[in-house]
Amino acid sequence: MTSRGTPSRFLKSVLQNGVGRYVCQLKRVSIIFSKNAQSSLGIRDFIEEGVVDYAKKNPGTVVYVSPQPRRIPKIVAEYLNGNVREEIVTNKTSAQISELLTKLSNQSGLDIIRIRKPQHTDSPSIQGQWHPFVNRPPSIGLIRPLKD
């Protein structure tokens, strides 16, 4: 926690992701819905229309479709780092559910918090800060403005 009262951290890459190749951090998506409930209408439309397309676009993500009677429709996303995120999709359309799944696929599973600085290093330089006169020999003397 910081003095502002919100958690923060330095910017970091998840498992050096993107250095060699990109690895999608979303490993499993469970779609839970009711076969008869009116609130599950949008998710049933998404299952009929778009779940196969989503699975083809994201071959590294396992998609489970689980009809359960009298349940609130939700999407449960599980990430490689062990975090689980549940999103309630009551009365959402098929397009909104598709956007939500795309957002979940692009996230790392880490909580969204304030970034302290855009760059950070764990091993700072011991040489000090560079300026234009770092390597100037001291025998030259002081720098004075030119006189005309």
Secondary structure, 3 states (H helix, E strand, C coil): CCCCCCCEECCCCHHHCCCCCCCCCEEEEEEEECCCCHHHHHHHHHHHHCHHHHHHHCCCCEEEEEECCCCCCEEEEEECCCCEEEEECCCCCHHHHHHHHHHHHHCCCCCCCEECCCCCCCCCCCCCCCCCCCCCCHHHCCCCCCCC
